Every structure is written in structure tokens, then in C-alpha cells.
Amino acid sequence: MTADSLPPPRTRLSRDARHAQLLDVARDLIRDDGTDELTLARLADRAGVTKPLVYDHFGDRSGVLAELYRAFEARQRNTLAAALDGAGPALPDVAAIVASAYVDCCIAEGRELADVVSALAGSPTLDALRQEAQDEYLAMCRDALTPHSSALDAAGLVGIVGAGDALGRAAITGRIGADRARAALTKVVTALASGEMPTPSDATA
């Protein structure tokens, strides 16, 4: 074998780059085979690395799932922050951006996120992660909506997340279209921020 025919040397990734790569591979594995098939050994095999390296990054299977959840929440916050940069001056504009960013992020994650949450169900780790992520996301929503609202309180903010989760799941499963999900959540956000609570037909129209 000549020097020209030798395979190129493998690129050594930084720790952060390797961590991101492993999470991408874990998501692909869950998408293809479900969370039941996610093990450190299978993740290492699919990523082309050793099991000790995966263990070093995540500790155990729950660690992989927790990191996948954290990555989703970070993408959701980044999506909202980027969208708010172009927000119009009125409440309906901001409400539409908040709603669209929420629904679009849920759709982008697809069923993999639901599988991760299901796999972590009942875990104190998930409870802590969800509370932390919800607090950070709602702080962003509050900062964006408060200049347009004197009615939005803690209950209203939690209501945005509850409606967003329900409408996002419905869009993922195809029970309603993405446009209808965005429109319905926009109504909910606008109503909660303005103090005009929607009727059940508004939230599902």
C-alpha cells in the first residue's frame, strides 16, 4: 500500500465537539430504534468510539437522556431569542413569535423528545431539569411580553407552556396542522398577556 492509498488520519475532536457528536448519534439511535435500545455500548458502537469514552461523557444511560433533554431546552431558548430579535412593537407580534418559536421547536425535535421524556418519567433528575428549563424559558417570555402587558402573572406564564406542550404534541402527531397550532397558541399567549382568557374553542380552533 502506497502513502497515497492510506486512509486519512482520524481527526481528534475536542471534548465539546465529541460531546455534541455523541448527542447527535444518540438522537439518531432513538429516532431509528427507540429509547429502549439506547445503551452506552450501542451508542459507542454507532459513534465509532470506545464505551469508556461514552461513560466519561455521560456516566450512565440516564446521563445521556438528561443531556439530550438539556440540549433541546437550550435550542428552544436560542430559537426564541433569535426570533425575538425581529419582533414587532405590538403584543400580537410578540405573541406570534413566542407561539411560533415554541411550536416550531417541538416539531423540529419530533417524537425523539417525547421518547426521552417518557424514558426519564418519574426520575428526580427529570423533575429538576424540567423546572430549571421552564424557569429559564418563562423568564424570557416574561421579559418579552411584560412591556405589552400588565396582566401576565406566574399562572399565565405556566399556562403558555402547558398550551404549547399540548399543541406541539398535536402537531407532531398530525392531529392538527402546524399553522393551526401556531395560530391557536398565539391566541392563548395574547389572551393571557392581555388578561382576556380564551374559551376552550379559542384554544383549539
N, C-alpha and C positions, 0 to 999 in steps of 0.2 A: 504494500500500500504506500503510495507516494504521499508527500506532505500535502499536495493539493487535494487528495481524496479523503483526507482525515476529516471527521466531523468537527464543526466549530466548537471551541471550548464553551462549557456551560457558563452562563452568566450568573454570578453570585449576587443575589438580591439583598438589599438592605433589610433589616428586621421589619421595618414598617411596610416595605413593598411585599415581603414574603407574607406578612400577616394579612394584607389586603388580598393577595393571591389565594391564600388558603380559604378566606371567607368567600371569595368568588367561586372557588371549586366546591365548597360546602353548599352554597346556594344551588349550583348546578346539580349536585348529587341529590339534594332534597327535591328539586324540580323533577328529576328523572325517576327517582326511586322512593321518595317519601322519607320522612324523618326516622322511621323505624330502621332504615338501612344506614343511617348516619352513625358511623363509629370512627374512632381515631385511626384505626387500621385502614379502613376503606378510604378515608379522607387522605391519608398519607399515600396510599397506593395511587389514587387518582391524581394527586398533585405531583407525584414523582419524587417524593421526599421520604425521609425515614419517620417512623412512628414517634421516636423520641423528640424529633423536631416539632411535630404537631403537639405533643404533650407539653413541650416547653412553652408554646404559644398560648395554649388554652387550658391546660391542666386536665380536663376531662371533657366528656361529651356535653355536659351542661354548660361548660365554659364556651364551647363553640356556639351553642344555641344562644347564650346570653350575648355574645359578641355580634351575632347576626342581628339580634333584636336592637342592640345599641346602634349598629350601622344603619338600620332602617330609620330609627328615630333621628339620627344625625342628618340623613338625606332629607327627611321630611322638614326639618328645621331649615336646612340650607335651601331647599326648594321654596319655602315660604319667604325666607329673607330675600332671595333673588327676585321673586315675583313682586314683593312689596316695594322694591326699588322703583318700579314703574307705576305705582298706584296713583290713581286719580285723586282729586281733592275731596270727593264726596263719600259718604258712608256706603252707598250701593257699590261704588267702585272697589273700595277696600273689602267689603263683604264678599264680592265676587272673586277677588283674588284669594282671600283666605279659603273660601269654599273650593275653588278650582285646584289650588295647590294641595289641599287635603285629599280630595278625590283622586287627582292625578297620581299622587304618590302611592295611594293604596293600590291603584290599578297597576302601576309600574312594578310594585312588589309582587303582585299576583297572589296566588294561593300559598306560595312559599312562606310568607309571613304568618298566615293563619296556621300553617303546619307547625311553625316554630313556636308560636304562642300556645298551641294545643300541647306540644311536647313539654313545655315548661309549666303547664297548668298545675296549680297547687303548690308551686315552688315559691318559697320566700324570696328567692332571687328574682323571679319574675315580678312579684308584687313590688319589690323595691325599685326595680328597673322601670316599671310602668309609671309608678308615682313620680320618680325623678324626671322621666321623659315628659310626662304630662305637665308637670310644673313648669319645665323649661319652655314647652311649646305654648302653653297658655299665657305665659309671661309675654311671649312675642305677640300673641293675638291681642292681649290686653293693651300693650303699647301701641299697636296699630289701630285699634278700634276706639280707645278711650278719647282721643281728640274729637271724635264724631259722636260720642255717646256719654250720657250721664246716667244711663240705666243699667249698664253692663256690670254685673256683680260676679262673685265666685260661682254661684249656681249657674248663671248664664254661660260662663266660660266652660264649665263642665258639660253643659248641655250641647255646646258646639262639638266637643269631642265625641259625645255619645251619638249625636246625629251623624257626624262624619264617619264614625266607625260603621254604623248601620248602613248608610248609603254607599260607602265604599265597598262593603261586602256584597251588597246587592248588585253593584256594577260589576264586580269581579265575577260573580256567578252568572251574570247575564239576565238577572231578573228585571233589571231596568237598564236603560242605556246610560252611558257616561254623561251625556249632555243633560239628561233629566236629573241625574244625581247631583251634578254641579248646580243646576238651577234650584233644586229643592234645598240644598244646603245653603245656597246664597240667601234664600228666603228665611231660613232658620236663623242664620247669622244676623241678617238685617233686622229681623223681628226682635231677637234677644238684645241686640245693641240699642235698638230704639225704644225698647220697653213694650213693644206690641207683640205679645206672644202669638205664635201661629196656631191655627187649628190643626187637628190631625190631617185633614185633607190637604192643607198647605204643605205639610212636611213630606207628603208622599206624592204630590201632584207631578 
